[in-house]
Amino acid sequence: MEKDSIAVGLDIGTTKIVVMIGKKNEYGKLEILGVGKSKSLGVARGVVNNITQTIQSIQDAIQEAESNSGYKINDVVVGIAGQHIRSIQHSDYISRNNPEEVIGDADIDMLINQVHKLAMLPGEEIIHVLPQEFKIDGQNEIKEPIGMYGGRLESSFHVVVGQASSIRNVGRCIKSSGLDLSGLTLEPLASADAVLSQEEKEAGVALIDIGGGTTDLAIFKDGIIRHTAVIPFGGNVITEDIKEGCSIIEKQAELLKVKFGSAWPGENKDNEIVSIPGLRGREPKEISLKNLSKIIHARVVEIIEQVFAEIKAYGHEDPRKKLIAGIVLTGGGAQLQHIKQLVEYITGMDTRIGYPNEHLAGNSNEEISSPLYATAVGLVMNSLRNNTHSATPLVELQKPAAPQPIVRQQPVVNVVAPTPEPVYEEEEMETVAVKQPVKAATQESTEKKVKRSFFDKYIDKIKDFLDNAE
């Protein structure tokens, strides 16, 4: 019987680190087996700035996910974000030797490989090369060129670029946490998988993921990714402003924002006041909710205007590039009261809050359906598409040997009387039980090598770098 594909996603955020283990149920929906969450230490604006603290936070989240699920995690798909991420549009072509032969995977690979050789700024590396429309011998708007005839194959690409050192630091943290890296995905693309429908991607939609340290943007039109951007501001700067504006500590500022914060100042009356305990015997502080909303409003407007500038840069005012499905908000920042109305007011575009519950099994925990977990759900979905076996049930690892072989040898044991031999046999059998799945995994990875994408080769490059660094 074929084993269920078990996938693990790791979302390394600025405020939290989430590990999620999941598998597909019989209806094709995502069943979450376990979640681990820890406070993110050592990450600023989506970039690792303290390796030791980040490793500790990842290990805490892994431990929690393993104890919740009863699975031992082997490898993870990781989300990449941070202010170092940028994207460019690029067009390239190849001339085929024999136009009488149909276009195949090898031609597409050759074209993508050519894009990977683009000259980048010092210290930068290409993360994703995402083909958009193809053109064959001047014929435009071809979405699937495989199987067609032609001499000149041309395509426009969306190329995502990031700092090599930042990506390698993430790889180092994962390896030092005792895990393997099975994939890297741009976080806005993972969030888009979790909260957007195919109809929205076809019609044209902008996904805004408001995290703790960064706000990520992904624009889709005609089912194709058209633009990505990372704005280096998120929920943390709102908390910082509340802390400074109300002269309170960060913990209290975060609590105020989550419980009483609103992005629309007109919603609060002048006499609505919250009392906050003073520090070490000092008098309690009284804070007006109207003033709190004004502080939040000012910063949210700044974030949304920067995102809107990126949407305009994509060319959303051009009728052919119009985003008919409007804006979808997700991430922890999307839970702020009245943010949907504020975004609609600033941009004039239809807006909704994106929840990842469309892809989740019906019995899923309500907390997991929150926009907060959109990226983690998207990463698990991404990993499932590759048929990974990223986690092993602890029961299987601890399972004693099958009794049959021992039963056959029982007469021998009886003759010799009590000796430690059965223990050796059990140990032997345990070793066999553990070795079998490893053999299956090796076979599977060999099959995968046949249809390996350039992105997989990029992961291998990072792994080689980490191995050599030791």
Secondary structure, 3 states (H helix, E strand, C coil): CCCCCEEEEEEECCCEEEEEEEEECCCCCEEEEEEEEEECCCEECCEECCHHHHHHHHHHHHHHHHHHHCEEECEEEEEECCCCCEEEEEEEEEECCCCCCECCHHHHHHHHHHHHCCCCCCCEEEEEEEEEEEEECCEEEECCCCCCECCEEEEEEEEEEEEHHHHHHHHHHHHHCCCEEEEEEEHHHHHHHHHCCHHHHHHCEEEEEECCCCEEEEEEECCEEEEEEEECCCHHHHHHHHHHHHCCCHHHHHHHHHHHCECCHHHCCCCCEEEECCCCCCCCEEEEHHHHHHHHHHHHHHHHHHHHHHHHHHCCCCHHHCCCCCEEEECHHHHCECHHHHHHHHHCCCEEECCHHHHECCCCCHHHHCHHHHHHHHHHHHHHHCCCECEEEHHHHHCCCCCHHHHHCHHHHHHHCCCCHHHHHHHHHHHHHHHHHHHHHHHHHHHHHHCCCHHHHHHHHHHHHHHHHC
